[in-house]
Amino acid sequence: MVTIPQAVLDKLKAAIAERFGIYIRPQDDAPFCKKIHSRVQELKLSTYESYCDLLTSASDLSQSEWRELIRQITISETYFMRDKGHIHLLQNSILPELIKAQQSTKTLRIWSAGCSTGGEAYSIAILLQELIPDIQNWRLRIIGSDLNPEVVQKARQAVYSEWSLRSLTSKQKSLYFTPQGSLWRLNESLCKMVTFYSNNLVDDDFSQNSSDFINFDLILCRNVFIYFEPQAIKKVLHRFHIALKTNCYLMTGHMELHGQKLDGFKVNVFPDAVVYQKSTTSHTSNNPDFRNYPSTTNSLISNSTYLINFPAVTPTHPSHPSTSPSLAEFTSSTWESYRHASHNLADSVNSGSSSHDITEIKTDWDRLAAAESAISRAAYRPALNYLDQIQEKRLHTIKIHQLSSIIYANLGELKFAYHHCQEVIKLEPNSPKTYYLMAHIADEMGKYDEVKQLLKKAIYLDLYFVAAYLALGDMYGRESDRDRALKMYRSTLDILKALPSSAIVEETDLTAAELILQVEERMRWIGVGFSL
Ligand SMILES: C[S@@+](CC[C@H](N)C(=O)[O-])C[C@H]1O[C@@H](n2cnc3c(N)ncnc32)[C@H](O)[C@@H]1O
């Protein structure tokens, strides 16, 4: 493992953050150090300090080294029609609205900021092609910009691998691309719709072509801020605000602006995305407008019918034992386990007292602890407020998503809850508990096939996940699939019998002994219900 003296590492990271806005997270230190090490070797420098000095000098070599570093530290993952939710919203709502509004002038200006190899900008070109019947009469200007000149060059070439086109329909592929060996070349007419620039969004001298970066109807800046430090996001947001026409839109990736001050933007929450609209007033908002969001009004806690409602077949049996965890139980125990997993943060800020008693909220740890405490008291909106106030979102991303999923699940805002679970999974793909929570949410949403898949994933990741076996057994039971239900219950019993009888089983709040009785009762009930 490469070790760079902490002071030099801090200096390098600070220089990168200042210059490009890019924040290297502590968990990314190891790969970052490796990259720096290879640059030091390549340049035949004797120390890391001299590399740092080279970067911060005003020489030509410094400029070319920065260019090399950009190549190394930026993440250029992109593809056509990325993020189905966003594309759906653009196709069905945002773009049709803009097209309608611009009918008289027939002009539209759209900016894909942080465009990488161009998939996003060209996807917009394709959507416009499909949405505007008299496109030849329109003056459309789509601009793509990126810090990394190498990806901009590729964007201009417009030749893509099959993989980059994976989200296009076969019709779109054959209509808009020409095969070129194993690759696909975008047709000339679409290429002509987009102009690419290489520039740095956080640079004060942003662009030599700055007159082209004004009067936008729509700015897309997705999966860029996720790598930025908060001050840089603030700066770029201000830039976008100036560049947008009033009432026009900014779209970022999910959660990328969560907790940012959004001066001058109105926040619209749609089921598939959050969209920021430049407002006429100097309206400030940190709080989303949920008007477009089809939330259920019932709290999951007060209205639970989850996996425990297994016996869809209840003709003769009076009442089925309901002991596998309801979401309410699940939520509180999950909250507990998250709490312990997260550096015992409540303890660190509040040793000895109940987390309810937090009086001084100064740090992000305090805010997290306060949010957790609020969740435990079912004070979900205040919990969200605490999460909103967290300054260093990037340091706490997983935790924020975990807590948000629990909060939204309990508020009945299932799509949001589900979305936050998905974000956790992106960052922690091997998290059985998150799949388990998703299964509960999917169940509440009526996505029963998905429930089974999610529970299976949870079991795959944790072969001793009793609550997941039990829930899956209940699912099969609901579907009158007696054999599979019994199989799951038997697996549950096998695991439970290997545990000390007084052990509390995760996600259930029951002891192994209590749960064994409950599972056995279920198995007997299956015998009655299915006329064994
Ligand atoms: C993950 S890609 C996102 C591409 C595309 N927006 C998408 O969502 O598919 C992030 C891009 O942001 C660019 N980027 C990072 N920092 C930047 C900066 N300061 N100015 C402009 N672009 C930047 C990177 O070079 C990279 O190509």
The ligand as an SDF file (V2000), in Angstrom:
LIG
                    3D

 27 29  0  0  0  0  0  0  0  0999 V2000
  -19.8030   10.5790  -14.0910 C   0  0  0  0  0  0  0  0  0  0  0  0
  -19.5880   11.7290  -15.3750 S   0  0  0  0  0  0  0  0  0  0  0  0
  -21.2670   12.1790  -15.6500 C   0  0  0  0  0  0  0  0  0  0  0  0
  -21.6110   12.2130  -17.1150 C   0  0  0  0  0  0  0  0  0  0  0  0
  -23.0620   12.5330  -17.4130 C   0  0  0  0  0  0  0  0  0  0  0  0
  -23.4600   13.8090  -16.8820 N   0  0  0  0  0  0  0  0  0  0  0  0
  -23.9650   11.4350  -16.9320 C   0  0  0  0  0  0  0  0  0  0  0  0
  -24.6810   11.6290  -15.9330 O   0  0  0  0  0  0  0  0  0  0  0  0
  -23.9910   10.3770  -17.5250 O   0  0  0  0  0  0  0  0  0  0  0  0
  -18.9370   13.1280  -14.5020 C   0  0  0  0  0  0  0  0  0  0  0  0
  -18.2200   14.0880  -15.4100 C   0  0  0  0  0  0  0  0  0  0  0  0
  -18.0470   15.3130  -14.7070 O   0  0  0  0  0  0  0  0  0  0  0  0
  -16.8490   15.8880  -15.1670 C   0  0  0  0  0  0  0  0  0  0  0  0
  -16.3540   16.9060  -14.2190 N   0  0  0  0  0  0  0  0  0  0  0  0
  -15.8280   16.7000  -12.9930 C   0  0  0  0  0  0  0  0  0  0  0  0
  -15.4480   17.8540  -12.4500 N   0  0  0  0  0  0  0  0  0  0  0  0
  -15.7460   18.8280  -13.3530 C   0  0  0  0  0  0  0  0  0  0  0  0
  -15.5710   20.2280  -13.3680 C   0  0  0  0  0  0  0  0  0  0  0  0
  -15.0120   20.8730  -12.3490 N   0  0  0  0  0  0  0  0  0  0  0  0
  -15.9950   20.9020  -14.4590 N   0  0  0  0  0  0  0  0  0  0  0  0
  -16.5630   20.2560  -15.5070 C   0  0  0  0  0  0  0  0  0  0  0  0
  -16.7430   18.9270  -15.5390 N   0  0  0  0  0  0  0  0  0  0  0  0
  -16.3370   18.2130  -14.4710 C   0  0  0  0  0  0  0  0  0  0  0  0
  -15.9260   14.6930  -15.2790 C   0  0  0  0  0  0  0  0  0  0  0  0
  -14.8360   14.9380  -16.1370 O   0  0  0  0  0  0  0  0  0  0  0  0
  -16.8620   13.6080  -15.7980 C   0  0  0  0  0  0  0  0  0  0  0  0
  -16.7630   13.4510  -17.1830 O   0  0  0  0  0  0  0  0  0  0  0  0
  1  2  1  0
  2  3  1  0
  2 10  1  0
  3  4  1  0
  4  5  1  0
  5  6  1  0
  5  7  1  0
  7  8  2  0
  7  9  1  0
 10 11  1  0
 11 12  1  0
 11 26  1  0
 12 13  1  0
 13 14  1  0
 13 24  1  0
 14 15  1  0
 14 23  1  0
 15 16  2  0
 16 17  1  0
 17 18  1  0
 17 23  2  0
 18 19  1  0
 18 20  2  0
 20 21  1  0
 21 22  2  0
 22 23  1  0
 24 25  1  0
 24 26  1  0
 26 27  1  0
M  CHG  2   2   1   9  -1
M  END
$$$$
